[in-house]
Amino acid sequence: MDQALIYTSDRILNKLEEWKSKKLEILWLPTYPPKHNIREILWKFIKKKWMEIGDTRKL
């Protein structure tokens, strides 16, 4: 998992021990700047080149 707020919420953090007892190993990704993330680069390109103004409100 990455360091997004959804993955570091109390709801998720409280489940870690349960998952560990079930032999499920959670791997945490290191933090990194969005400008080096290929998904962020692609999303920025899509928003600027393909989408019309206001289209992001529909997502």
C-alpha positions in Angstrom: 0.0 0.0 0.0 1.1 3.6 -0.5 0.8 6.4 2.0 -2.5 7.7 0.8 -4.9 8.8 3.6 -7.3 6.0 2.9 -4.6 3.4 3.6 -3.4 5.1 6.8 -6.8 5.6 8.3 -7.7 4.1 11.6 -10.0 1.6 9.9 -7.2 0.1 7.9 -4.5 0.4 10.6 -6.8 -1.5 13.0 -7.0 -4.4 10.6 -3.2 -4.9 10.2 -3.0 -7.2 13.2 -5.9 -9.3 12.0 -4.4 -9.6 8.6 -1.0 -10.5 10.1 -2.6 -13.3 12.1 -4.0 -14.6 8.8 -0.5 -14.6 7.3 -1.3 -11.7 5.0 1.7 -9.5 4.6 1.1 -5.9 3.8 3.9 -4.2 1.9 4.2 -0.4 2.2 5.4 1.6 -0.7 7.9 4.3 0.0 6.8 7.9 -0.3 7.7 9.7 -3.5 6.9 12.9 -5.2 3.9 12.8 -7.6 6.0 14.2 -10.4 7.8 10.9 -10.6 4.7 8.8 -10.5 3.7 7.6 -14.0 0.0 7.5 -13.1 0.1 11.2 -11.9 1.9 12.2 -15.1 -0.7 10.4 -17.3 -3.6 11.9 -15.3 -2.1 15.4 -15.7 -1.8 14.8 -19.4 -5.4 13.5 -19.7 -6.8 16.5 -17.8 -4.9 19.0 -19.9 -5.1 17.5 -23.4 -8.2 15.3 -23.6 -10.8 16.6 -21.1 -13.0 19.6 -21.5 -13.2 22.1 -18.6 -15.7 20.8 -16.1 -15.4 17.2 -17.1 -13.5 16.3 -13.9 -16.6 17.1 -11.8 -18.2 14.0 -13.3 -15.5 11.7 -12.0 
